[in-house]
Amino acid sequence: MPAPAHLDPRLLRAFVTVAEELHFTRAATRLYVAQQALSRDVRRLERELGSELFVRTTRQVTLTADGGRLLPYARRVLQAQDDLLAAAGQAGPLLVDLNSPGLATPRRVLHRARELAPDHELMARYESGLTWAASEVLAGRLDASFGRFAGLAPALRAGLEQQPVRYEPMAVLLPEGHRLAALDAVPLEALAGETVYAGDGNPRTPEWTDLARLLFAGRDIALAPPAPLAVGDEEFQRIMARTRNPILAVVDFPALPSTVLRPLVDPVPLSPVSLVWRKGMVHPALDRLRRAVAELAAEEGWLRRPRDGWIPDSDSVVMASA
C-alpha cells in the first residue's frame, strides 16, 4: 500500500466509521453527512492510497486485507488528533449518557461538571443501560456513561476505565394496593414468593438483571420473565400494569402514577454505580466530570457503605480496585 505525502484526517475518520459500522448509511448518520459525500471521501482515500479498502456488494460491506491493516493505524492517528485538540482547548462536546432522564445521581454529577467547566460543552444522552452505552463509548459515539461496571462482559471492560461514584440503595416499585405498599420500607424477606421485574431479556441492561439474580438467590424471589421492550415512561407503565409485578429500582427512581416506591432493607441492597469512559481518552471536560464525581461522593457520602449494606463480592473487588 503506497503512502501519500499527506492524508486528510477527515478521510481517515470516514474510513474508520465505515469500518466500524460496515454499513454506509449508518456510518453517514453517525457522522452527520450525506451518504454520497461519505462514499466520495472513502473512494478518495482509496485513490490516494492506491488500494481498495472495502468490498461492497448489494448486501454487505466488508474490509479488504489492506483495509484491515490500515484500521489500527488510522485509529491511532485520529486519537492523536483528538488528544492534540483537547490539549489545545479545542475539544468537541463531551457526550455523557445518563441512562434515564429521571435518575438523580448521574444528573447531579453532570450539573456539577457543567459548573466546573463553563467553557466546555457537556451534552446529556439517554441510552438506558450500561451494556448498551459501553459499546457506544468504545465505538466513539458516546464519551462517558454511568452504571454497574462489574456487570459488563470482560471484552467491554477491557477497553474502558472507571471511577466509583456511589453505592446507591435499592428499592422496589409497587402498584398501589399491593400487600407491601403500606410499609415504609420493605424487608427483603417480605418479597419471598413474589415475582419481581428486573429487565430480564432487555439487551441494554443485562448488568442490572444479573445484579437482581445475585440478590434474589436463596431468598425465594422469582425474576419476572421478559416483557416487551418499552421506550418512555408511558409505555413502561402500560406494560408493567398488565402484570402488576413489583419492579426492582433504586431509591431515586422517578415516580410513576399509581405506584409507590419503597426502600429495601434487612439487608440494604446497593447498586454500585461507576463513571465509565474509553481507555486513554483525553478531554478537559472529562477531567471536570471526574472531579464532579469526587466532590459529590465526598460531600454526600456516596461511597460509604452502610453496615447492613449488600453488594456482590465481584462488585466489591471492582469498586475497591479503581
C-alpha positions in Angstrom: 0.0 0.0 0.0 1.9 3.2 -1.2 1.8 6.0 1.3 0.9 9.5 0.1 2.7 12.6 1.4 -0.4 13.9 3.2 -3.7 12.4 4.4 -6.7 14.4 5.3 -7.9 13.3 8.8 -11.5 13.7 7.6 -10.9 10.9 5.1 -9.5 8.7 7.8 -12.5 9.4 10.0 -14.8 8.4 7.2 -12.9 5.2 6.7 -12.8 4.3 10.4 -16.5 4.9 10.8 -17.5 2.8 7.8 -15.1 0.1 9.1 -16.8 0.1 12.5 -20.4 0.1 11.1 -19.8 -1.9 7.9 -22.7 0.0 6.6 -22.5 3.3 4.7 -25.9 4.6 5.7 -25.3 4.0 9.4 -21.9 5.5 9.1 -23.2 8.6 7.3 -25.8 9.1 10.0 -23.2 8.8 12.7 -21.0 11.4 11.0 -24.0 13.7 10.2 -23.1 13.7 6.4 -24.9 12.6 3.3 -24.2 9.0 2.3 -23.0 10.2 -1.1 -20.4 12.5 0.5 -19.2 9.7 2.7 -18.8 7.4 -0.3 -16.8 10.1 -2.1 -14.4 10.5 0.9 -13.8 6.8 1.1 -13.2 6.5 -2.6 -10.8 9.5 -2.5 -8.9 7.8 0.3 -8.7 4.6 -1.7 -7.3 6.6 -4.7 -4.7 8.4 -2.6 -3.6 5.1 -1.0 -3.8 3.2 -4.3 -5.6 0.4 -2.7 -9.2 -0.9 -2.2 -10.2 -0.7 1.4 -13.7 -2.3 1.3 -15.5 -5.0 -0.7 -19.0 -3.6 -1.4 -21.9 -5.7 -2.5 -25.7 -5.0 -2.5 -26.0 -7.0 0.7 -22.9 -6.2 2.8 -19.7 -4.2 3.2 -16.5 -5.9 4.4 -12.9 -4.8 4.9 -10.3 -5.9 2.4 -6.9 -7.2 3.8 -5.5 -3.7 3.1 -8.4 -2.1 5.0 -7.8 -4.4 7.9 -4.2 -3.4 8.1 -4.9 0.3 7.8 -7.6 0.4 10.5 -5.5 0.3 13.7 -3.1 2.9 12.3 -6.0 5.2 11.3 -7.5 4.9 14.8 -4.1 5.9 16.3 -3.9 9.0 14.0 -7.4 10.1 14.9 -6.9 9.6 18.6 -3.7 11.6 18.4 -5.6 14.4 16.6 -8.3 14.3 19.3 -5.7 14.5 22.1 -4.0 17.4 20.4 -7.3 19.3 20.1 -8.1 18.6 23.7 -4.7 19.8 24.8 -5.2 23.0 22.8 -8.6 23.6 24.4 -10.5 22.9 21.1 -12.2 19.7 22.1 -15.7 19.0 20.9 -18.7 18.4 23.2 -18.4 15.6 25.8 -21.3 13.3 25.2 -22.4 11.9 28.6 -25.0 9.1 28.9 -27.2 9.5 32.0 -29.1 6.2 31.5 -32.6 7.5 32.0 -33.9 11.1 32.3 -35.3 10.7 35.9 -32.2 9.2 37.6 -30.8 11.7 40.1 -27.2 10.6 40.6 -25.8 10.9 37.1 -27.8 14.1 36.5 -26.3 15.7 39.6 -22.8 14.7 38.5 -23.4 16.3 35.1 -24.8 19.5 36.6 -21.7 19.8 38.9 -19.4 19.2 36.0 -21.0 21.9 34.0 -20.4 24.3 36.8 -16.7 23.3 36.9 -16.3 23.5 33.1 -18.3 26.6 32.0 -16.2 26.9 28.8 -16.8 23.3 27.6 -20.0 21.7 26.3 -21.2 18.6 28.2 -24.3 17.1 26.5 -26.6 14.6 28.0 -27.7 11.4 26.3 -30.0 8.7 27.5 -29.1 5.1 26.4 -30.9 3.2 29.2 -28.3 0.6 30.3 -24.6 0.5 30.7 -24.0 -2.6 28.5 -25.5 -0.8 25.5 -23.8 2.5 26.4 -20.4 0.9 26.9 -20.4 -0.4 23.3 -21.3 3.1 22.1 -18.4 4.5 24.2 -16.0 2.0 22.7 -17.3 2.9 19.2 -16.8 6.6 19.8 -20.5 7.5 19.7 -20.5 8.4 23.4 -17.8 9.6 25.7 -18.9 8.5 29.1 -21.7 6.7 30.9 -22.8 5.5 34.4 -23.6 2.1 35.7 -22.5 -1.2 37.2 -19.1 -1.8 35.8 -18.6 -5.3 37.3 -21.7 -6.4 35.4 -20.1 -5.8 32.0 -18.7 -8.5 29.8 -14.9 -8.8 30.1 -14.5 -7.8 26.5 -16.2 -4.5 27.2 -14.4 -3.8 30.5 -11.0 -4.3 28.8 -11.4 -1.2 26.7 -12.8 1.0 29.5 -11.7 2.9 32.6 -14.0 3.5 35.6 -14.3 5.7 38.7 -16.6 4.6 41.5 -19.5 7.1 42.1 -22.0 5.7 44.5 -23.3 2.7 46.4 -26.9 3.5 45.6 -29.6 2.0 47.9 -32.0 -0.2 46.0 -35.8 0.0 46.3 -38.9 -1.7 45.0 -41.7 0.0 42.9 -45.1 -1.4 44.0 -48.5 -1.0 42.4 -50.9 0.9 44.7 -52.9 -1.6 46.7 -50.1 -4.2 46.8 -49.8 -6.0 50.1 -46.4 -4.4 50.8 -47.4 -0.8 49.8 -48.4 0.2 53.3 -44.9 -0.4 54.6 -42.4 2.5 54.9 -39.6 0.1 54.0 -39.7 -3.4 52.6 -37.5 -6.1 54.2 -36.1 -8.4 51.6 -37.6 -11.4 53.3 -41.1 -9.9 52.7 -40.6 -10.3 49.0 -40.4 -14.1 49.3 -43.0 -15.6 47.0 -43.1 -12.5 44.8 -42.2 -12.3 41.1 -40.1 -9.1 40.6 -39.3 -7.4 37.3 -35.6 -6.5 36.7 -35.3 -6.1 33.0 -34.8 -9.7 32.1 -34.4 -10.0 28.3 -33.6 -6.3 27.8 -30.3 -6.4 25.7 -29.4 -2.9 27.0 -29.4 -3.8 30.7 -28.1 -7.3 31.4 -25.8 -5.9 34.1 -28.9 -4.9 36.1 -30.7 -8.3 35.6 -27.5 -10.0 36.8 -27.4 -7.9 39.9 -31.1 -8.9 40.6 -30.3 -12.6 40.2 -27.5 -12.4 42.7 -29.7 -10.5 45.1 -32.7 -12.9 44.8 -30.6 -16.1 45.0 -31.7 -18.2 48.0 -34.5 -15.8 49.0 -37.4 -17.4 47.2 -37.8 -14.3 45.0 -38.6 -15.0 41.4 -37.3 -13.0 38.4 -40.1 -11.9 36.2 -39.9 -13.2 32.6 -39.0 -10.8 29.7 -41.6 -8.2 28.9 -41.8 -6.2 25.6 -39.1 -3.5 25.5 -40.9 -0.3 26.5 -39.5 3.1 25.5 -40.7 6.1 27.6 -42.5 6.2 31.0 -45.9 5.9 29.5 -45.1 2.7 27.6 -43.2 1.3 30.6 -46.1 1.9 32.9 -48.6 0.4 30.4 -46.6 -2.8 30.1 -46.0 -3.2 33.8 -49.6 -2.5 34.7 -50.5 -5.8 32.9 -48.6 -7.9 35.3 -48.7 -5.8 38.5 -45.3 -7.3 39.4 -43.1 -5.3 41.8 -40.2 -3.7 40.0 -36.6 -3.6 41.3 -35.3 0.0 41.3 -33.1 2.5 43.2 -34.2 5.0 45.8 -34.0 7.9 43.3 -36.2 6.2 40.7 -38.7 8.7 39.3 -42.2 8.5 40.5 -44.8 6.8 38.3 -48.6 7.2 38.6 -50.5 4.6 40.6 -47.3 3.2 42.2 -45.3 3.7 45.4 -41.5 3.5 45.8 -40.2 1.8 49.0 -36.6 1.3 50.0 -35.4 -2.3 50.6 -33.9 -3.2 54.0 -32.5 -6.1 56.1 -30.1 -6.0 54.4 -29.9 -2.8 52.3 -29.0 -3.9 48.8 -26.7 -1.5 47.0 -26.4 -0.8 43.3 -22.7 0.0 42.6 -22.5 3.0 40.2 -19.3 3.9 38.3 -18.4 6.6 35.8 -17.1 4.8 32.7 -15.1 6.1 29.8 -12.8 4.9 27.0 -9.3 3.9 27.9 -6.7 6.6 27.0 -9.3 9.3 26.4 -8.1 12.8 26.9 -10.7 15.6 27.1 -10.7 18.6 29.5 -14.4 18.2 30.3 -13.8 14.6 31.3 -11.4 15.8 33.9 -14.1 18.1 35.3 -16.6 15.2 35.1 -14.3 13.1 37.2 -13.7 15.9 39.7 -17.5 16.4 40.0 -17.8 12.7 40.9 -15.1 13.0 43.6 -16.6 16.2 45.1 -20.2 14.9 45.3 -19.2 11.5 46.6 -17.2 13.2 49.4 -20.0 15.7 50.2 -22.9 13.2 50.1 -21.1 10.1 51.5 -22.0 8.2 48.4 -19.1 5.7 48.8 -19.8 4.9 52.4 -21.4 1.5 52.7 -24.0 1.1 55.5 -23.1 -1.7 58.0 -26.0 -3.8 56.7 -25.3 -3.0 53.0 -25.2 -5.8 50.5 -23.3 -6.0 47.2 -21.9 -9.0 45.3 -18.3 -9.9 46.0 -17.3 -9.3 42.4 -18.5 -5.7 42.7 -16.6 -5.2 46.0 -13.4 -6.2 44.2 -14.0 -3.9 41.2 -15.0 -0.9 43.2 -12.0 -1.3 45.5 -9.5 -1.7 42.7 -10.4 1.6 40.9 
